[in-house]
Amino acid sequence: MAAPAEACRIIYLYFVRMHESFLQFLWNYQLFDKHDLRTEEGEPVQVLRAGTLNTNAGPDFSEARLLIGGVEWVGQVELHLRTSDWLLHKHQTNRAYDAVILHVVWQHDATVVRTDGTPIPTLALERRTHGRLLHKYQYLLHNAGVIPCQAQFGQVPPLYVRQALDAAVDRRFRRKAGAVLELLRGNRGDWEETAYQLLAQTMGTKVNAAPFLRLARALPLKLLRKHGNSLLAMEALLFGQAGLLESPFADAYPRELQREYGFLRHKYGLEGSQVGAVAWKWARLRPANFPEVRIAQLAALLFERKNLCSALLEMGQAADLPAALRIAPSAYWQSHYQFDKPSAKVQSSFGAASQENLLINAVAPLLTAYAVEKDEMGYYGEAVQLLERLPAEENRITRDWQALGLPVANAFDSQGSIELFNHCCSENRCLQCPVGFYLLKNAPLELVPPR
C-alpha cells in the first residue's frame, strides 16, 4: 500500500473529479486492500462473489455473495461516490433497492436505510485504494491529449485494440438501430415509410438532415406512390413540399414543376405543410450536396425502387455496391445544381462518397434495426459485412487514430474509431473501453508521465 499521507494527497486532489465507473472497476476486479475488510459499522466482510455488472436501471451489481458479520448474503451491491448519494437519488423510497446487501462508496458521510427502515452495511474504499492505481486512473481521465491514452497506446496488445473497435461498432450499430426503430414506432410499424424517412434524412447529410426528415414527414411515401409512374409528379411534390418552388423561374422545367405542384397541392390539401426555403442550407456545401440535387436524386431513387425497404435491405448483399445506387436524376439535373443556374460540369448522380454515405448511414442501420425487430441476426451479419466491404472514411478522427497506429482498413474500422472517440475518448469514459481498461489494470506506472 502507498503511504497514507501520499494516498490522501492524491485523493484530496482528484476526488471531486472521480467517476463512479472507477468504483465499478475497483469492485468488479476487487482492486483494493481486503486485509481486515470491515464495513463502516465494524462488521467483517468477505467477498465470495462480486456479482455481475448491471448496465440497465437498478443497483450496479447483481447476484453478489458476501459474508457480512459471519452471515452469508446473496443480493445486489450499489455503488456511489458518497454514501449520501443514496439519499440524493432517493433510493430509500425505491423498493428496487431493497435487495441491496452492501453499499460500496468512496467516501462515507451518512447512514442510509432501505424502504422498511433497516440499515444498509456500507464499505468505504477511500483508504483501501492504492495511490499508484488512482494516479494512473487520473492521468487517463485528465490527460490533455485529444485521445487520453495516446502516450501509452503503443503499449496496448492488438487484442484489446480489436476488442475496443468491435465493441464500439456494435454500440454504434445498436444506437443507430434504436433511432430507426423509433421512426418505425412513429410510423406504426410501416417499414416502407420508415425506410423512406431514413433515406431522406441520410441524403441530407449532417447539414440538411433535419429539413430532409421534415420533408419526408410532410410528404408521406404513400402519397408519392400514387404518382409512382410519373417522375415529374414525384419531383413536383418533393420540391413543392420542400418550399423550393415559390420563386418565379425563367426555365421551362421549374415552371412545369410549379404548375404540377399547384394542382397536386390543391388535390391533396397540402397547403401550409411545406418545409419552407429558409430551412435549407447551402453555405459551405459542395454543389453536388445542394438540397435541389439531393431532392432530385431522392425522387429518381424512389421512382426506380418501388419496394424501397426491400431494395435497401438487398443492397447489403449486392455483389456490385456502386451499381445498386447507379441512378441518375432527370435530364435537367445533368446540367444544373440549382434552378435557372446552368453549370458546365455537373456530378448529378450518386458519387462514390454519396454512395458510401448512404450505405453506411442508411442501409447498415436499417439492416441492424430489421435484425433486432425481427430477431433475425443474419441481417446484423450483413450490416457488418457491408461495412467491411466499404473503404474507410477519412476525417480528423480517423487520421488521429491512424497516427497512433490504430488499424483503419475499412468502413467497419472507421465507424468503430469514430464511435470510440465520441463515446469514450471525448467524454473520458476510459473504463468503458478495453484499451483504457488494459492500461489501468496492467500497464506499469512508469508508462504514465509524471504530473
N, C-alpha and C positions, 0 to 999 in steps of 0.2 A: 504494500500500500504506500502511496505517496505520503509525505509528511503532512500531518493535519493542517498546519498553517498554510502550506502551499496549495493543498486541495481547497481549503476555504477561500484562498485568494482567487483562484480560478473560478470557483463557484460564485463568489461575490461579483466578479467582473462580468460573467456571462449568464447568470441565472435568468435575468429578466428577458433574455432573448432566446431561451431554450424552447424547443418544440416538444410537444407531447410525444411525437414519433420517436424521440430519443429514449423516453421512458419505455415505450413499447419494445424498442430494440434491446434495452437493458434487461427487461423482464423476459422477453421471448428467449434470449440466449443466456440468461442468468449470468450476466457480466457484472456482478457486484460481489462484494465481500460477504460470504454467507457464514463466516465464523460467528458463533453465538448469535445467530439471527433471531431477533425478537421484534414483536410488534411494539408500537408506542405505548401500549398498555402493559408491556413487560412479559407477554406470553411467548414462549419459544415457538419458532416457526421452522418447519422442514418442508421444502418444495418437492413433492413426489412427481408432479406433472405441472408444467407451467400453463398448459391449456392451449387452445387454438385461437389465433388472432381473428377477431371478428371485423370484417370490412364493411358491415352493414350497421344499421342503427342498433343501439343497445350497448351493454358492457363490452369492454375491449377484448377480453379473453373468455372463452367458454370451456367447459369440461376440464377445469383445473382440479388437481388433487393435492391437498395440503394437510399437513399435521400442524394444528394450532393448539397449543396447550395440551398436547398428548391426545387430542381428538381428531380423527380423520374427517375432513370436509371435502365434498365434491360440489363444484359450482362455478361461479363466474368471478372474474377479477376485473376491477375497474381501476383505471389509471388517471391521475391528474397531476398537474404541476404542484398544486397546493391542495391540502385537504379541504379547505373552504370552497374549492371549486365545486365540490359535491352539492353544497348549498346553493351556489351561484347557478348551477344548472338544474336546480330543483329536483334532484334525484330522490330526496327524502319524501317526495309526494308521488313518485312514479313507481308503480308496482313492478315494472320491468326490471328494476334494480334490487328487488327483494332477495334475489338468489345470489347476490354478491357475497362472497365469503372472505374477501380481502380487498382492502383499498390500498393500492400502491401509489405513493406520492413521492415527489422530490423533496418537498418541504412540508413538515407537519405544522399546522397552525390552527386546528379546530377539532372538535369532536363531532362526528356525524352519525346518523341513525337511519334505519330503514323506515318504511311507512308505518310499521307497527311499534316504532319507538325503540327497537333493540339496537344496541350499538354495533358498529362495524369495525372489526380489527383493522388497524392501519399500519402499514410498513413504509417507513421513510428511507429513501436511498441517497439522500443528500450527503451523508458522511460515509457511505459504503461504496462510492464510485471512485475508481482510480482517476487521479487528476490527469494522468497522461492520456487516458481514453477520452476524457472530456476535452482535453486540449485538441486532439485530432478531430473530434466532432465539431468543435467551434471553428477550427481552421477551415473545414469544409463548408460550414454554414455561412461564414462571413468573409470568405476569400473574395478579394476584389476582382478576380478574373471573370470574364464573360461566362466561362464554364468553370464552376468552382473547383473541380478536380483536375484542371488542365495541367498543373505542375506535376501531378502524380499519375496521370492517365497512362503513361507508358509502362507503369509497373503492374497494370491490371492484366491478368491472364485473358486470352481471347475468349474463353468460355463465358466469362462474366460479361464481356462486352456483347457477345452474341445474345446472351440471355436478356440483357438490357434492351437491345434492339427488338427482339421478338416480343417482349412484354409491352414495349412502347407501341408497336404496330397493333397488337391485339387491343390495347386500351384505346387507340385512335379509331380502329375499326368499330369497336362497340360504342364509342361515344358518337361517331357519325351515324351508325345504325340507329342509335337512340333518337337522333334528330329525324331520321327518315320515318321511324315508327310513330313519332309524334305527328308528323304530317299525315301518316296513314290513319291515325285515330281521328284527326280533324276531318278527314275525307271519308269517315265511316267505313273503313276497310276497303276502299276503292284503290287498287294498286295502279290502275291506269292513270287516274288523276294524280296520284302521289308521284309516279314516275315523271309525269309532265311537269309538276311543280318543282321537283328536284332538278330536272334537266334545265328548266328555265333559270332557276336560281344559280346553278353552276355556270351557265353560259354568261351570266353577268359578271363573272369573276368577283373578287372582293369588292371592287369599286361599285358595281351596279347590281350586286346580288339581291339587295333588298327591293329595289324597284322591279326587278325581274320577277321576284316571287309575288309581289303585289299584282303585277300584270297577270300572272298565271291564275291567281285567285279571282281577279276581276273578270277573267275570261275563261270559264271552265272548259276543259277539254271536250266535254260532251257537246257543248255548243259549237266549238270549232269543227268537231267531227261531222256535223250536219252539212258542212261545206268541204268535206274531205276530198272531193273531186275537182275543186277549183282552188289552185294555188293563189290566184289573185284575191279571192274572197277571204282566204285564211290570212294573207298578208294584210288586207284591209282591216280585218278585225283586230289583229295584233298591233299594227301601227296605230290604229284609231284608239284602241283602249290604252295604249301607251301614252296617248296625248301628243303624238308627233305628227298629226295631220291637221293641225289648227291653222297653220300659216298659209298664205297664198303661194302657189307654186307656178313656176314657168314651164317645167317639163310635163309632158303628157302623162307619164306613168304615175307620179304622185297625185295629179289631178283625178286620174281614173280611180285611184285608191280612195280619195276623198269622196267621190260620188258613190262608190260601192259601200263605203263605211257609213255614209249618211243614210242610205237605205237600210242597212243591216242594224244600225244603232236604233233606228225608229222601230224596226220589226221586232227586235228583242228587248226593247226598253232599256237600253244601255246608257241612257243619258245620266250624267252625274257620277258614273262609276269609273271614269278614266283615271289612270295613274297621274297624269299631268307632266308636261315637259320639264317643269322645274325639278322633278325628282331625279332626272338623269344627269350623269356626269360625263364630260368629255375631256376635261383638263388632264394633262399628263398621261393620256391614253394613246397607244398606237392606233392609227386609223383602223386597222383590222379588228380592234376591240371596241369600236364605236357602237353605241346602242343600236343604230339603224342596221349596221351589218349583222350584229348578233341576232336581231329580231328577224331579219331576212333569212338567216341560217336556220333559226328555230322553225320558221314557217316551212322551209324546204324539208327539214328533217321530219316534221310532223306529217307533211304531205306524202313523203316517201315511206315512212314507217307507220303503217296503220295500227298495228298492235304494239304500242310503244313499250310497255313494260316487258313483254316477251322479247322484243328486239334488243332492249338494253341488257337484259339478262343473258341473251345469247352472245352478246359481244364479249363476254368473259371467256367464251370457248372459241371465238373466231380465230381461224388459222392465220388470217391476214388482218391484223388490227386496224391499220390505216384504211383498208378497203371498207371496213364496217362503218366508217364515218366519211367516206368519199362521196359527199353530197354537195352539190353546188346550188346556190340560191338562183333566183330568176335572173334573166338576162341583164336587167337594169343594173344589178349589183356587180356585174362583171366590169363595169366602168365607173362606178360611183362608191364612195364611202358615206356620202350624205345626199339628201335630196338636192337637186339643182346644182351640184358641185361635181362635175366630171373630173376624173383622175386618169392619168395615163397608165400607171401600173397599179393594178388592184389585186390584192390577195383576198378574194371573196369567199372561197371555200375554206373548209377547216384546215388550218396549217398544222404542222406537227405539234407545236406547243398547245394549240387548242384541242387537238385530239387527245393528247396525254392528259390535259386538264380534265376533260370530260370523263375519260376512263378512270382516272384516279379519284375524282371528287364526286362523280355521279354513279358510274357503273359499279365500282367496288363497294361503296356504301349501300347501294341497292341490293347487291348480291348478299352482303352481310346481313342487312335487315331482313331479307327474304329467308335467309338461313335461320335466323333467330325466331321469326314469326311462324314459320312452317316447321321448325325443328328438323330441318334438312341441312345438316352441316356440310354436305357436299358443296353447297353454294359458297360457304365460307372458304373452303379449299380453293374454289375457282377464283375468289377475290384475291387470295394470297398469290396464286399462280399468275394472275393477271398483272399484279404489281411486279412480280419477279421478271416478267417479260418486257416491261417498260423501262426505258432509260431513267437513270437517276435525275431528279430535279436539281437544278443548280441555283443556289441562293446564298445569302450571307451565312445562314445557319449551317448548311451542308459544307460550305467552304471552311468554316471554323472547325467543324468536326474532322474533316479530311486533313486539315493541318496538324491535328493531334494523332493522326494515324487510324482514325475510325474507317473501316471499310464501307464505302458508299458505292456499291456496284450497280444498283438498280433502284427502281421506284420504291420497292419494299424497304430497302435500307434508308433511302432519303426520307420516306414518310416516318420511319422509326426515329431517325435522328432529329427530325423537326419536332415530333411529339416528345421525345426525351428532353430536348432543350426547353420546350414551352411548359411541359408539365412538371419536370423535376428541376432542371438547372436554374431556370429563371425564377423559380419560386423556392429555391433552397430545400427541395424535398429529397435530399441526398439519400436518406434511409429508405426511400421507396424505389431506389434504383440499385440494381445488382452491383454496379460499379462502385457507388458510394458505400454500399454495404461491405463490399470486399475491402475497400480502403480503410474503413473504420475498424473492422474486425481483425484484419490480417496485416495490413501494411505497418511496418515499424515506424515509430515516432520520428526517426531520423529523416524520413521522407518528407516530413512536414517542416517547411522553413520556419525558423524562429520568428516570433512576433516582435 
